[in-house]
Amino acid sequence: MLNDKAIVLGVTGSVAVYKAADLASKLTQDGARVEVVMTEAATKFVAPLTFHTLTHTGVTTDMFTAPTEYNETHISLSEAADAVVIAPATANTIARIAAGMADNMLTSIVLATKAPVIIAPAMNVNMWENPVTQENISKLKARGFIIVEPGYGRLASGKMGYGRLADIEIILGTIRQVLGGKGDLGGRSLVVTAGGTQEPVDPVRHLGNRSSGKMGYAVAEAARDRGAGVTLISAPTSLPDPASIEIIHVQTAHQMKDAVAKATGKADALIMAAAVDDYQPKSAAKSKI
Ligand SMILES: Cc1cc2nc3c(=O)[nH]c(=O)nc-3n(C[C@H](O)[C@H](O)[C@H](O)COP(=O)(O)O)c2cc1C
């Protein structure tokens, strides 16, 4: 899917930098040409050598040193990129981009590029909730930047709250969706069902089946990666919600039927990958879909 796509991965000075190494590795395994651009602060957390080893390409840390592969000007990376991804993005870099600054290699690339820019913030909850940061995020969204919202959880400070870098799979899914936008399913709208429905027998037990949901989720993700707008109607599974896919969670066959009827109104196609039980306790109405 990402075969030969040129991705500039901007890495900034957050404690979540180590997760960017995993992202760089997965993008490379997916076939992308990944050129990492680190801010000076990022290099205090992880050495450029880590990214160089994982991506087999150069790592740019200084605007005044020519990039290794795209070696014309300091903004040649911005022209070569199919997408610019900043993960993790600090409050500082977000503010600089929102202000239109170009005071390091990464912010210069962002200002110069015509490629889509995906920003995955990571910071302390108070920094994230600060009205200045929120204002900057709103500005960037309004200008067409794609923000991968941070998650909730335990932060490095020990506090609970929003500010954790989004899961790498969510960032990857967003990148695939953005780069797949011009694929052969571009402009199409698909509904996919997945998982195994469960019919309550009593307050404790339910009747279900062994569907894992993996096939439906894989179909939904493949359609997204080829440019489709996807609605995934999912009966219970143990799978995480995929990125950039509208997901509707249901439990019973009846709920599945209602959700399918509602979602397919404007859809081009329905792909049914869910395993549906139509068992109903004697007292309840039967449902068959
Ligand atoms: C240990 C440590 C962890 C930090 N973690 C974050 C962070 O997660 N998010 C953030 O916005 N800033 C964080 N900072 C502050 C940034 O490193 C600082 O604002 C820096 O100037 C960012 O520069 P850059 O945006 O050019 O990378 C941290 C600083 C330290 C010392």
The ligand as an SDF file (V2000), in Angstrom:
LIG
                    3D

 31 33  0  0  0  0  0  0  0  0999 V2000
   11.8770   15.1750   29.7790 C   0  0  0  0  0  0  0  0  0  0  0  0
   11.1170   16.1040   28.8840 C   0  0  0  0  0  0  0  0  0  0  0  0
    9.9730   15.6520   28.2650 C   0  0  0  0  0  0  0  0  0  0  0  0
    9.2390   16.5080   27.4300 C   0  0  0  0  0  0  0  0  0  0  0  0
    8.1140   16.0300   26.8490 N   0  0  0  0  0  0  0  0  0  0  0  0
    7.3850   16.8630   26.0860 C   0  0  0  0  0  0  0  0  0  0  0  0
    6.1870   16.3930   25.4680 C   0  0  0  0  0  0  0  0  0  0  0  0
    5.8060   15.2120   25.5760 O   0  0  0  0  0  0  0  0  0  0  0  0
    5.4780   17.2610   24.7250 N   0  0  0  0  0  0  0  0  0  0  0  0
    5.8470   18.5670   24.5560 C   0  0  0  0  0  0  0  0  0  0  0  0
    5.1160   19.3060   23.8920 O   0  0  0  0  0  0  0  0  0  0  0  0
    6.9880   19.0300   25.1090 N   0  0  0  0  0  0  0  0  0  0  0  0
    7.7580   18.2060   25.8520 C   0  0  0  0  0  0  0  0  0  0  0  0
    8.9290   18.6750   26.4040 N   0  0  0  0  0  0  0  0  0  0  0  0
    9.3410   20.0620   26.1460 C   0  0  0  0  0  0  0  0  0  0  0  0
    9.9920   20.1820   24.7500 C   0  0  0  0  0  0  0  0  0  0  0  0
   11.0880   19.3050   24.6470 O   0  0  0  0  0  0  0  0  0  0  0  0
   10.4190   21.6420   24.5110 C   0  0  0  0  0  0  0  0  0  0  0  0
    9.2600   22.4530   24.4440 O   0  0  0  0  0  0  0  0  0  0  0  0
   11.2330   21.7900   23.2470 C   0  0  0  0  0  0  0  0  0  0  0  0
   11.5730   23.1500   23.0940 O   0  0  0  0  0  0  0  0  0  0  0  0
   10.5100   21.3010   22.0380 C   0  0  0  0  0  0  0  0  0  0  0  0
   11.2690   21.5900   20.8850 O   0  0  0  0  0  0  0  0  0  0  0  0
   10.8140   21.1020   19.4360 P   0  0  0  0  0  0  0  0  0  0  0  0
    9.3810   21.4080   19.2920 O   0  0  0  0  0  0  0  0  0  0  0  0
   11.6630   21.9090   18.5090 O   0  0  0  0  0  0  0  0  0  0  0  0
   11.1360   19.6460   19.3430 O   0  0  0  0  0  0  0  0  0  0  0  0
    9.6870   17.8490   27.2140 C   0  0  0  0  0  0  0  0  0  0  0  0
   10.8530   18.2850   27.8260 C   0  0  0  0  0  0  0  0  0  0  0  0
   11.5670   17.4250   28.6420 C   0  0  0  0  0  0  0  0  0  0  0  0
   12.8470   17.9220   29.2900 C   0  0  0  0  0  0  0  0  0  0  0  0
  1  2  1  0
  2  3  1  0
  2 30  2  0
  3  4  2  0
  4  5  1  0
  4 28  1  0
  5  6  2  0
  6  7  1  0
  6 13  1  0
  7  8  2  0
  7  9  1  0
  9 10  1  0
 10 11  2  0
 10 12  1  0
 12 13  2  0
 13 14  1  0
 14 15  1  0
 14 28  1  0
 15 16  1  0
 16 17  1  0
 16 18  1  0
 18 19  1  0
 18 20  1  0
 20 21  1  0
 20 22  1  0
 22 23  1  0
 23 24  1  0
 24 25  2  0
 24 26  1  0
 24 27  1  0
 28 29  2  0
 29 30  1  0
 30 31  1  0
M  END
$$$$
